[in-house]
Amino acid sequence: MTRFNYMGFNTLLKVPMFVSVDLKRRFSMNTILFLTSSVFGEKSKSRQVALELLDAWRRSHPGARVIERNLDAQTMPHLSGEALMHPTKLADRLIEEVEASDVLIVAAPMYNFSIPSTLKAWIDHIARAGRTFRYTESGAQGLLKGKKVFVVVSRGGIYDGVLSAQMMDFQKPYLRAMLGFLGLTDVTFIHAEGQNVSAEAAADGLARARNSIADAVPQILAA
């Protein structure tokens, strides 16, 4: 038997000794924070692919709980001087959601070579010294450790593997750097590119994204 600490509770699970470490890990990865940030709502390609990823993860991890938050202009205010000096109850709640999660799935479209301002606002609210990171003698240290992050990035053009285009990509490098700063270093990016190039490129981009999901999410082991 194996004892897991989950959400502050010690849980004793009957796990056969021959079960793989990967399968045992699934027992403790049952809370998913699902974030969307597109201005197109349910028509968003990043949301569409992220939902497919969420479905794949839930099939691979039965019993998973989902916390969903849509980051739009009504629900995600930009950071103010007052909120920076005196964190709001919303910011506290946002941090609690991350802390309670084992897996984060972030749907992040590219707008003007970067991320939506509401996703940036979410990051601004959860980046708090002494809570999600801390300063030490050797530099800043992220405190949101031990979590898996998937980021679905949708783009009108094609950037991955194209050197000239990568110079204009301020989306993926920023997200990787900022998430890592907070201790979220286990990050997998799923690319849905070419959405505005042509119908053929858009379909190919979605197909590649679905293949990436199949590669990234462990399959259910046969009984």
NORBELRA-V155106 format. One record per residue. N is the residue number from 1. RES is the residue in one small letter. SS is DSSP state (a for helix, b for strand, c for the rest). PHI is phi in degrees with one decimal (none if undefined). BURIAL is + if it has 9 or more other C-alpha atoms within 8 Angstrom, else -. Layout:
N_RES_SS_PHI_BURIAL + N_RES_SS_PHI_BURIAL
//
This chain:
1_m_c_none_- + 2_t_b_-127.2_- + 3_r_b_-102.1_- + 4_f_b_-115.2_+ + 5_n_b_-97.7_+ + 6_y_b_-129.4_- + 7_m_c_55.8_- + 8_g_c_87.2_- + 9_f_b_-114.2_- + 10_n_b_-85.9_- + 11_t_b_-118.6_- + 12_l_b_-96.7_- + 13_l_b_-112.8_- + 14_k_c_-86.4_- + 15_v_c_-112.4_- + 16_p_c_-56.4_- + 17_m_c_-63.4_- + 18_f_c_-85.0_- + 19_v_c_-70.5_- + 20_s_c_-65.9_- + 21_v_a_-60.2_- + 22_d_a_-61.7_- + 23_l_a_-69.3_- + 24_k_a_-59.9_+ + 25_r_a_-62.8_- + 26_r_a_-64.4_+ + 27_f_c_-62.9_- + 28_s_c_-104.8_+ + 29_m_c_-123.6_+ + 30_n_c_-110.1_+ + 31_t_b_-122.0_+ + 32_i_b_-114.9_+ + 33_l_b_-99.0_+ + 34_f_b_-109.2_+ + 35_l_b_-115.1_+ + 36_t_b_-123.4_+ + 37_s_c_-144.5_+ + 38_s_c_-82.3_+ + 39_v_c_-75.2_- + 40_f_c_-94.1_- + 41_g_a_58.2_- + 42_e_a_-69.4_- + 43_k_a_-84.6_- + 44_s_c_-66.4_+ + 45_k_a_-69.9_- + 46_s_a_-64.4_+ + 47_r_a_-66.1_+ + 48_q_a_-58.2_+ + 49_v_a_-68.4_+ + 50_a_a_-63.3_+ + 51_l_a_-65.7_- + 52_e_a_-65.8_+ + 53_l_a_-64.4_+ + 54_l_a_-60.1_+ + 55_d_a_-63.0_- + 56_a_a_-63.8_+ + 57_w_a_-65.9_+ + 58_r_a_-67.9_+ + 59_r_a_-68.8_- + 60_s_a_-80.8_+ + 61_h_c_-129.0_+ + 62_p_c_-55.9_- + 63_g_c_87.8_- + 64_a_c_-64.8_+ + 65_r_b_-101.2_- + 66_v_b_-117.6_- + 67_i_b_-105.7_+ + 68_e_b_-109.5_- + 69_r_b_-138.7_- + 70_n_b_-94.0_- + 71_l_c_-94.1_+ + 72_d_c_-128.6_+ + 73_a_c_-64.0_- + 74_q_c_-83.3_- + 75_t_c_-102.1_- + 76_m_c_-129.8_+ + 77_p_c_-67.3_- + 78_h_c_-70.7_- + 79_l_c_-65.9_+ + 80_s_c_-116.0_- + 81_g_a_-60.7_- + 82_e_a_-64.0_- + 83_a_a_-68.1_+ + 84_l_a_-68.4_- + 85_m_a_-81.6_- + 86_h_c_-133.5_- + 87_p_c_-51.1_+ + 88_t_c_-85.0_- + 89_k_a_-64.1_- + 90_l_a_-62.1_- + 91_a_a_-60.8_+ + 92_d_a_-59.8_+ + 93_r_a_-66.0_- + 94_l_a_-61.1_+ + 95_i_a_-65.7_+ + 96_e_a_-60.3_- + 97_e_a_-64.6_+ + 98_v_a_-67.5_+ + 99_e_a_-61.6_- + 100_a_a_-80.5_- + 101_s_c_-94.3_+ + 102_d_c_-97.6_+ + 103_v_b_-134.0_+ + 104_l_b_-115.9_+ + 105_i_b_-117.6_+ + 106_v_b_-115.6_+ + 107_a_b_-92.4_+ + 108_a_b_-130.3_+ + 109_p_b_-71.8_+ + 110_m_c_-93.1_+ + 111_y_b_-120.6_- + 112_n_c_50.6_- + 113_f_c_71.8_+ + 114_s_b_-138.1_+ + 115_i_c_-101.0_+ + 116_p_c_-60.2_+ + 117_s_a_-63.8_- + 118_t_a_-71.2_+ + 119_l_a_-69.5_+ + 120_k_a_-62.0_+ + 121_a_a_-63.2_+ + 122_w_a_-59.0_+ + 123_i_a_-61.7_- + 124_d_a_-60.1_- + 125_h_a_-73.7_+ + 126_i_a_-90.4_+ + 127_a_c_-80.7_+ + 128_r_c_-133.2_- + 129_a_b_-61.1_- + 130_g_c_88.8_- + 131_r_c_-122.1_- + 132_t_c_-107.2_+ + 133_f_b_-155.3_+ + 134_r_b_-145.3_+ + 135_y_b_-95.2_+ + 136_t_b_-127.7_- + 137_e_c_-63.1_- + 138_s_c_-96.4_- + 139_g_b_119.9_- + 140_a_b_-70.8_+ + 141_q_b_-133.1_+ + 142_g_b_-73.3_+ + 143_l_c_-112.1_+ + 144_l_c_-93.6_+ + 145_k_c_-99.2_+ + 146_g_c_75.4_- + 147_k_c_-120.4_+ + 148_k_b_-98.1_+ + 149_v_b_-123.3_+ + 150_f_b_-114.9_+ + 151_v_b_-120.1_+ + 152_v_b_-92.7_+ + 153_v_b_-106.3_+ + 154_s_b_-105.7_+ + 155_r_c_-141.0_+ + 156_g_c_-69.9_+ + 157_g_c_-101.6_+ + 158_i_c_-118.9_+ + 159_y_c_-118.5_+ + 160_d_c_-64.6_- + 161_g_c_83.8_- + 162_v_c_-111.6_- + 163_l_a_-57.4_- + 164_s_a_-63.8_- + 165_a_a_-78.3_+ + 166_q_a_-61.2_+ + 167_m_c_-65.3_- + 168_m_c_-100.0_- + 169_d_c_-88.1_+ + 170_f_c_-106.2_+ + 171_q_c_-88.5_+ + 172_k_a_-65.6_+ + 173_p_a_-60.6_- + 174_y_a_-65.0_- + 175_l_a_-62.4_- + 176_r_a_-62.9_+ + 177_a_a_-67.4_- + 178_m_a_-70.8_- + 179_l_a_-62.6_+ + 180_g_a_-63.5_+ + 181_f_a_-58.9_+ + 182_l_c_-87.2_+ + 183_g_c_98.1_+ + 184_l_c_-91.0_+ + 185_t_c_-101.6_- + 186_d_b_-90.3_- + 187_v_b_-119.7_+ + 188_t_b_-116.4_- + 189_f_b_-98.3_- + 190_i_b_-110.9_+ + 191_h_b_-100.2_+ + 192_a_b_-120.0_+ + 193_e_c_-106.5_+ + 194_g_c_70.3_+ + 195_q_c_-70.1_+ + 196_n_c_-114.8_+ + 197_v_c_-79.3_+ + 198_s_c_-167.3_- + 199_a_a_-61.2_- + 200_e_a_-66.9_- + 201_a_a_-66.2_+ + 202_a_a_-64.0_+ + 203_a_a_-63.9_+ + 204_d_a_-64.4_+ + 205_g_a_-62.9_+ + 206_l_a_-68.4_+ + 207_a_a_-63.5_- + 208_r_a_-64.6_+ + 209_a_a_-63.9_+ + 210_r_a_-67.1_+ + 211_n_a_-64.8_- + 212_s_a_-65.7_+ + 213_i_a_-63.1_+ + 214_a_a_-60.8_+ + 215_d_a_-75.8_- + 216_a_a_-84.6_- + 217_v_c_-98.3_+ + 218_p_c_-63.7_- + 219_q_c_-80.9_- + 220_i_c_-67.0_- + 221_l_c_-72.4_- + 222_a_c_-63.1_- + 223_a_c_-69.5_-
//
